[in-house]
Amino acid sequence: MTPVTPPAGVSAAGTWTPVEFVDPESPPAHLADWIDPRTGDFASLLTGIDPVDSMVQLALTIERGTGAAVTDVGHRFRTVKKVDDSTPSLLRSLTEEALSSLLQRKLIRIEKLDVEADPDGDLGAVFLAYSNLLSGTRRELRVAVG
């Protein structure tokens, strides 16, 4: 290691501990915030979530076009105005549209996609089981729609 002169010179005022840099091979603390999809709150401030899983979650919980950063990210579930026999297929296609960039980039594979339309209450819910193709994990997600 190259000798370093402390900022205050070689004296009692200049004693210091050199900065130890983090090993670049070590993994980062976390790459994406872990947000609870049911509440929208942080699930943990200390633990992160896989970035691909975060992208799936955000695609199904953020409404497309509601801000400058989400002009082409998110869902368009609010375009459905009434519940009828065609609603489940419409919700299915809107879910696939929201996930289309992740599917095209081969980041995820949809294992199961179930849509529930509720004519008496809210619009319904989307049940998604998918595989994260980068990490090799399988996750399930339920998102209320409406």
C-alpha positions as CSV (number, residue, x, y, z in Angstrom):
1,M,0.0,0.0,0.0
2,T,1.3,3.5,-0.9
3,P,2.0,5.7,2.1
4,V,-0.5,8.5,2.6
5,T,0.1,11.8,4.3
6,P,-2.9,12.6,6.6
7,P,-4.9,15.8,6.0
8,A,-3.5,17.5,9.1
9,G,0.0,16.3,8.6
10,V,2.0,13.8,10.6
11,S,0.9,14.8,14.1
12,A,-1.7,13.8,16.8
13,A,-4.3,15.8,14.9
14,G,-3.6,13.9,11.7
15,T,-4.3,10.4,13.0
16,W,-7.0,8.8,11.0
17,T,-8.0,5.4,9.6
18,P,-7.8,5.0,5.8
19,V,-11.0,4.3,4.1
20,E,-11.5,0.7,3.2
21,F,-13.5,0.4,0.0
22,V,-16.1,-2.3,-0.5
23,D,-15.0,-5.3,-2.6
24,P,-16.6,-4.8,-6.0
25,E,-17.3,-8.5,-6.2
26,S,-19.6,-8.4,-3.2
27,P,-23.3,-8.2,-3.9
28,P,-25.1,-4.9,-3.4
29,A,-27.2,-4.3,-0.3
30,H,-30.4,-4.4,-2.4
31,L,-31.3,-3.5,-5.9
32,A,-35.0,-2.7,-5.6
33,D,-37.3,-1.7,-2.8
34,W,-39.6,-4.4,-1.4
35,I,-43.1,-3.0,-1.5
36,D,-46.1,-4.9,-0.2
37,P,-48.5,-5.2,-3.1
38,R,-51.5,-5.3,-0.9
39,T,-50.8,-2.1,1.0
40,G,-48.3,-0.2,-1.1
41,D,-46.0,0.2,2.0
42,F,-42.4,-0.8,2.3
43,A,-42.3,-4.4,3.5
44,S,-38.7,-3.9,4.7
45,L,-36.2,-1.1,4.7
46,L,-33.3,-3.5,5.2
47,T,-34.1,-6.2,2.7
48,G,-34.7,-5.7,-1.0
49,I,-36.5,-7.7,-3.7
50,D,-35.2,-9.0,-7.0
51,P,-35.4,-6.2,-9.6
52,V,-37.4,-8.4,-12.1
53,D,-40.0,-9.2,-9.4
54,S,-40.2,-5.5,-8.6
55,M,-40.8,-4.7,-12.3
56,V,-43.7,-7.3,-12.3
57,Q,-45.2,-5.8,-9.2
58,L,-44.9,-2.2,-10.4
59,A,-46.4,-3.2,-13.8
60,L,-49.5,-4.5,-12.1
61,T,-49.9,-1.8,-9.4
62,I,-49.1,1.4,-11.3
63,E,-51.6,2.9,-13.7
64,R,-50.0,3.7,-17.0
65,G,-49.8,7.3,-18.0
66,T,-50.4,8.8,-14.5
67,G,-47.0,10.5,-14.4
68,A,-44.0,11.4,-16.5
69,A,-42.0,8.4,-15.4
70,V,-44.8,5.9,-16.2
71,T,-45.9,6.9,-19.7
72,D,-45.2,3.3,-21.1
73,V,-45.1,1.3,-17.8
74,G,-48.0,0.0,-15.8
75,H,-51.6,-1.2,-16.4
76,R,-54.7,0.3,-18.0
77,F,-57.3,-1.5,-15.9
78,R,-59.3,1.7,-15.4
79,T,-60.3,1.7,-19.0
80,V,-62.7,-1.1,-18.2
81,K,-66.0,0.7,-17.4
82,K,-68.4,-2.1,-16.8
83,V,-68.4,-5.8,-15.9
84,D,-70.0,-8.2,-18.3
85,D,-69.2,-11.5,-20.0
86,S,-66.2,-10.0,-21.9
87,T,-64.5,-8.5,-18.8
88,P,-62.3,-11.6,-17.9
89,S,-60.8,-11.7,-21.3
90,L,-60.3,-8.0,-21.4
91,L,-58.6,-8.0,-18.0
92,R,-56.4,-10.9,-19.2
93,S,-55.3,-9.0,-22.3
94,L,-54.6,-5.8,-20.2
95,T,-52.5,-7.9,-17.8
96,E,-50.5,-9.3,-20.7
97,E,-50.1,-5.8,-22.1
98,A,-48.8,-4.5,-18.8
99,L,-46.2,-7.4,-18.7
100,S,-45.4,-7.3,-22.4
101,S,-42.0,-5.5,-22.1
102,L,-40.9,-8.1,-19.5
103,L,-42.1,-11.0,-21.7
104,Q,-40.4,-9.6,-24.8
105,R,-37.1,-9.1,-23.0
106,K,-37.4,-12.7,-21.7
107,L,-37.2,-11.7,-18.1
108,I,-40.3,-13.6,-17.0
109,R,-42.5,-16.5,-18.2
110,I,-46.2,-16.6,-17.3
111,E,-47.0,-19.9,-15.7
112,K,-50.6,-19.2,-14.8
113,L,-52.9,-16.2,-15.3
114,D,-56.4,-16.3,-13.7
115,V,-58.7,-13.4,-13.8
116,E,-61.8,-13.0,-11.6
117,A,-64.5,-10.5,-12.5
118,D,-67.0,-9.5,-9.8
119,P,-70.2,-8.1,-11.2
120,D,-71.5,-7.2,-7.7
121,G,-68.5,-5.4,-6.3
122,D,-65.1,-4.2,-7.5
123,L,-63.9,-5.0,-11.0
124,G,-62.1,-8.1,-9.9
125,A,-58.6,-9.5,-9.3
126,V,-55.7,-10.9,-11.3
127,F,-53.9,-14.0,-10.0
128,L,-50.5,-14.4,-11.6
129,A,-47.9,-17.1,-11.3
130,Y,-44.7,-16.4,-13.1
131,S,-41.1,-17.6,-13.4
132,N,-38.3,-15.0,-13.0
133,L,-36.0,-16.3,-15.8
134,L,-32.9,-14.5,-14.4
135,S,-33.1,-15.8,-10.9
136,G,-34.9,-19.1,-11.7
137,T,-37.5,-18.5,-9.0
138,R,-41.3,-18.9,-9.3
139,R,-43.6,-16.3,-7.6
140,E,-47.3,-15.8,-7.2
141,L,-49.0,-12.5,-7.1
142,R,-52.6,-11.4,-6.6
143,V,-53.6,-7.8,-7.5
144,A,-57.1,-6.3,-6.9
145,V,-58.4,-4.5,-9.9
146,G,-60.9,-1.7,-9.8
